[in-house]
Amino acid sequence: MPPRAEQKLQTRHALLAAARSLMDSGRGFGSLSLREVARCAGIVPTGFYRHFEGMDQLGLALVEEVGETFRETLRVVRRNEFELGGLVEASTRIFLDAVSANREQFLFLAREQYGGSRPVRQAISSLRQRITDDLAADLKLMNRMPQLDDAALDVISDLVVKAVFATLPELIDPPSDSLPAHLSAEAKITQQLRFIFIGGKHWLGLNGSQG
């Protein structure tokens, strides 16, 4: 890569890191200004526009960044499931380790799914749907719930992904009050996923009866 292109890429990464660092103090993306992000990244405000048209575009880049991390993590989970015959607990641990290793990225995702920037919320919603679609395809390939058709697998996948997204804030910022071990965020998401998958094995689908 030519030095100029490499420097431009480094500055772009610096702007993303600056935004994530500012949000790590408890602020939402919508409260950040272009000037303070540029200052935190060590560039002048006009330099910001060489990389992004505005703050919304920066937000979309942050969604793309965490989306790639999220989907790469799911590829590792997929290998655990397909090649190693992994259990829910092992796959959940892979995901939790990824959240811990990429805390600032997942913090952004956890907060901004309900945040003030509409383009960012829409991008996160699209990301969530892509993850849901990928999971539904995986469940079909694994064939552990052969009684369910594609529509039913879509419902289960949607439930799994929404459970994970809903638990992200607790995984990243656990409540200050001490909780019983079974109510910790890690324990809850593990048991919730086990509940969903065990229930799915006994569910007869959207048009079935439970006699």
GIFEN-V520457 format. One record per pair of residues at least 12 apart in sequence whose ideal C-beta (glycine too) atoms are under 6 Angstrom apart, sorted by sequence separation. I is the first residue (numbers start at 1). GAP is how many residues later the second one is. D is the distance in Angstrom with one decimal. If there is no record, write none. Layout:
BEGIN
i = [I:I]
gap = [GAP:GAP]
d = [D:D]
END
This chain:
BEGIN
i = [140:34:77:139:171:170:77:136:19:76:136:167:18:34:136:18:73:135:167:18:73:132:15:132:14:132:163:29:131:69:128:15:69:160:159:12:66:66:156:62:152:152:145:151:145:148:59:110:110:63:67:78:59:63:110:56:60:107:106:99:24:28:29:20:23:30:29:30:28:30:29:96:92:89:88:88]
gap = [13:14:14:14:14:15:17:17:18:18:18:18:19:21:21:22:22:22:22:23:25:25:26:26:27:29:29:30:30:33:33:36:36:36:37:39:39:43:44:46:53:54:55:55:56:57:58:58:59:60:60:60:61:61:62:63:63:65:66:72:80:83:83:84:85:85:86:86:87:87:88:90:98:101:105:106]
d = [5.8:5.6:4.6:4.9:4.7:3.7:5.2:4.8:5.3:5.5:5.1:5.8:5.1:5.7:4.0:3.7:5.9:4.1:4.6:4.0:4.0:4.8:4.7:5.3:4.2:4.7:5.1:5.6:5.4:5.2:5.9:6.0:5.5:5.7:5.7:4.8:4.1:4.9:4.9:5.5:4.2:5.4:5.0:5.6:5.6:5.1:5.3:3.8:4.5:4.2:4.6:5.9:4.0:5.7:5.6:4.7:5.3:5.1:5.9:5.5:5.6:5.9:5.3:4.0:6.0:5.8:5.6:3.3:5.4:5.3:5.9:5.9:4.8:5.9:5.2:5.1]
END
